[in-house]
Amino acid sequence: MTEGPTARYKAWLVYSKLGGKIVKRISAKSRRVNIDLQELLGKKFTGFDTYGKNILFIFERYGIRLHLMMYGTIHIYGEGEELRKDPKLIKLDITLDTHRLVVYNAPIVEIDYAYTLTRRLKKMVGEDPLRDDWDPERAMKLILRNQDKKIGEVLLDQRVIAGVGNILRNEILFRARIHPDRLVRELNKEDVKRIVDISEKLLREWFELKKRGEKISQTILIYGKSGKPCPVCGTPIRFYRQKPHNRRTYFCPKCQK
Ligand SMILES: [Zn+2]
C-alpha cells in the first residue's frame, strides 16, 4: 500500500540515484502516452515531484506520471544486471546512461509535457502536506466542503488531503481523538484544525523516517491492533469496516468521540 510519504520517498530515492542522467532508451506499455516517446531520447532527468500518491518524474520539458496503487513497483538495475521480475509485467523501461529504471505493474503510466501533467495533477488532488505549496487553511476548507460525510471517509478522498491512505487516516483520527463516523458538520473548527495539523505532522514524520531508513511501524498506535489495549487509556481497540468503502477501521471507544 503506497501512501503519500511512501510515494514521495520512492521518487526521492530514484532521483537521488539517477538524477542528471540522460535517456538512452525508453519504452512504455500504456494508453496514456501522449507524445512521441522518441522525443525523450537524449533528455536529462532533471527533477521529481509528488502530488499525493502520484509520482512525477521530469525530463527537461517532458514528464512521466506514475501511480503505483497496490501492486506497482519501481526497480533500478545497474549495467548488465538481470531483471528480477517477469518482463511481461513491465509498464515502463528507461535506460538512463548505464542504469535501467523499470516500473512493474503500475496501473498508471502517463507521459506528456511536464506542464500539462502538472496542471492536471493540481486540479486532480487536494492539499498535500509534503509539498512546498501546502496550504493548511485550504485543507480545512476542503474538509468542510463535505458537511454530510463521515470524517473517516473524507480523509480518504485524495481531493481533500492528498496522500492520506487507510493506515494514516486511522492514526490521524486516533491522535485527534475523533471517531471516524463523526460527520464533518458535527466537528468544530478546532477539531478540523487538529486533524489538519496532525496530518501534516504525521505525513512529514513518515517521509523523514523513510529517508533515514527507519521503520514507520514505530508510529503505528492503533492500525491492525484490534483487541489490544489503547496506548492512552488501556481500553481494547475496536475494529470494523467503515461504509461506504468497507475500509479497515480501528478506534478507541473511550478516547475517540
Ligand atoms: Zn483510549
Boltz pocket constraint, residues with backbone or C-beta under 6 A from the ligand:
constraints:
  - pocket:
      binder: B
      contacts: [[A, 230], [A, 231], [A, 232], [A, 233], [A, 234], [A, 235], [A, 252], [A, 253], [A, 254], [A, 255], [A, 256]]
      max_distance: 6.0
